[in-house]
Amino acid sequence: MSCYSPQRKTSILLSLLYALMLVTLTGLQPVPAVETDAPPGMEHTGHEHHQHMMTAPGYQRSQATYPVPDVTLFDQHGRKVSLPALLNTGDKPVMLNFIFTSCTAICPMMTAIFAKVQTQLGDDAGRVRMISVSIDPEHDTPAELDAYAARFNAGTQWLFLTGSLDDSIAVQKAFGAYRGDKMNHTPLTLFHAAPDAPWVRFDGFADAADLTREYRSLLAN
């Protein structure tokens, strides 16, 4: 089952093919980013404030602030997790994406990219909090997420979260990720260096090298 509606199939397929090339090839140098406006249909709502948006191969990069909804979710081990406590406290940077385990298109690719970041960070992997939120919580029980995490050798720093459908939708809407149906799911990665820092938003496929470089750049500032 694909994550996409038919009318978006052609453009998304091209993005997938390009993203696959980025993930599999080594030594690829990114094209210099340029400023641009948000594309139609990608305008975000709520309390976020975009500082800039740039384009690069496979993705668009922007910065925004988001109100974290007061919801309690469950991780892949069945433990209760307060999302505000997870995202708004502590000194670890956060990498966040949205997936569902029965997806056969972009979700395995995004998860594989996170797994590659985990490998590239090496000993620093434990210094970052990686979070994947299910957009299909009615299917994605903690047990399903645990099995999915094991497929990608997720380390202890990587949490897979589920909960009620309403809470999942609230989180998606808060981060400008909600598309009305999981079949319209699009690739998105969010990253912030500290609770009081803006979120860096990658719409599209940022590969592992991009995310690792972002991590090291933000922490160096």
Order of alpha helices (4+ residues) and beta strands (2+ residues): alpha-beta-beta-beta-beta-beta-alpha-beta-alpha-beta-alpha-beta-alpha-beta-beta-alpha
